[in-house]
């Protein structure tokens, strides 16, 4: 009978697989694989299910592989025992799974950890860093025994949690549970977008831009809320390039996870739209590490390209430690000398020796370098052919990899006419739309606030499977406009993953108040030094009637407290344009641009530095702070009596106060300070030229906490600020009621001067 249900379009489908359709007759359950079939989740609600036939391939698993796995267990125990603290248990029980990935499944070249065509590996439970470090040692990434012996010590290449840019082969810093798995969704987004950007027309599975994102996640990762947000998006996006091993060992620091975590994770992920499989090494009543079963499941997961895959791997933490396996004690502390010796006896190692590695085992494991080189050679042939056939795409990739902006970016940036009031969020939207045609690598979107954040690059398709388009948003799997839904935390984690994967620049948008939801991912991005971009609008009481739940007060100060994060609050539309360019020029750390809901003035400016009554060029934004308006008398620059420092919508208040003070014979300089972090990076001479030490009368004005401004106004200075929550009313009324006005700035300036003269 002719198949009535032809297979749907499948991203990156590998043409070596075929399959059958069948209609499930029962409620959701797992159908065990037999013959050439694949273990597969089915659901009566979803109709016919496609089951791919895999090419038969037995796992090559020798006694040397077995010995290598046992060596991993012993090394994990020895390393933690030597330093006296750490997490040995998971590294021991996951030894077969991690070894299987690095030796038998992943496409990687240990000689070049940055190879464009590599698969990515993400260890989400960073506390089990030895799970990764020992693979990097065995695979020849540059770690040696001395590095394992130096685990968790000063200056070592093996810190307590894996650190990006610190150890070759580490793709992401992990430690805060959930962030790795959540960011892996961003890696998968980026791979798909990159393929669409450079090689969209290639046959499925044939592009040099096709690769797989492999993840190990833990019970703890699956409990964190951010993974629920991100995994929901992964299922919605049908990310068939994402494969997760969920280490279901039922142990955390407080011992048995049943005390707090009893849900059926696979059913939850099936509801998200994932391909689910279960590999239970305890199912016989005796613990049996069936590596072939796991290998088959992983190959089936990789073959399933129409949805992300998760494999629940039931392990016993700390296996085969005789007394401490399957306990909370082995999760996060050393085994103790007696238990380490007993473990070695069980595995046939000499209890008197530590960090003992059979050279034959090491040579066997490091033969992966040769296999990686062969895979690299095959890939390069494909990549070279792509380059020859796609000169424009090749030139684009070369520019992006060189971290260069397009040569015509300045001509593309809009110039906003003076005299017209425009909200900085609207200006940002115009800048993004101007950049869109010249920067195809730039993409992003909002957490359900696109029209409010102005984050949509108009005319661009949404990044979404064709079946998930809506009347309002048309798109395709390779689209440019991101839709995070109301998932601010996942949005930040996903943008981190996109940035880490490389070759595109991504941004996410939400209201500034909801940056609180994003903070863990923002901090981790800053710690890693990745150039994630955040668009935060509705930046103060200026948003008005929505009231104090939505009005930021402490957010600017708290975000500036994150080391390595650039917080950029431009003071007029032309400052917005320069701010975006400056953020895009930077590849060393994240930045967030903070934008108004309400309209603010666009200043008439000169082309250079401020002089007399001519305002300084907006190019000064790139230095973080600059003289917007000089202290002047009769149109000529004079020595300032007082300096007024402002950001964002409050720059206009400083300008108005300058005029009022000038009318009273007080010479006031206005400094626009859109980014404290950029200003502090300037040399001392420049900072002195903007804020001369001889002018001690100073005022800062910002509609938020004064926290942090003492650094710039000093003991003699004053701050016009908001030290309490807002209220629901028209924004003009709120600024008046709360004393954030030009009159208040002028009064503060006089008070600062009076204090000096007292």
Secondary structure, DSSP 8 states (H G I E B T S, - for coil): ---SS-----TT--TT-EEEEEE--SSSEEE---TT---EEE-GGG-EEEEEE---------HHHHHHHHHHHHHHHHHHHHHT-S--HHHHHTHHHHHHIIIII----TT-TT-TT--EEEES-GGGHHHHHHHHHHHTSS--HHHHHTTTSTT-SS-SS--TTTSTT--S---STTHHHHHHHHHHHHHHHHHHHHHTTS-TT--TT---EEEEEEHHHHHSHHHHHHHHHHHHHT-TTEEEEEEE--EETTEEGGGT--S-HHHHHHHHT-EEEEEETTTTSS----HHHHHHHHHHHHH--SS-EEEEEE--TTTT-TTTTTSGGGTSS---HHHHHHHHHHHT--TT-SS---HHHHHHHHTHHHHHHHHHHHHHHHHHHHHHH-HHHHHHHHHHHTT---TTHHHHS----TT--EEHHHHHHHHHHHHHTT-TTEEEEESS-HHHHT---TT--EES-GGG--SS--EETT-SEEE--S-HHHHHHHHHHHHHH-S-EEEEEEEGGGHHHHHHHHHHHHHHT---EEEEES-SGGG-TT-TTT--SSHHHHHHTSTT-EEE--SSHHHHHHHHHHHHH--SS-EEEE--SSEE----B-SSS-BTTBB--GGGGGGS-EEEE--EETTEE---SEEEEE-GGGHHHHHHHHHHHHHTT--EEEEE-S-HHHHHTS-HHHHHHHS-TT---EEEE-SS--TTTHHHHTTT-EEE---S---SS-HHHHHHHTT-SHHHHHHHHHHHHHHHH-
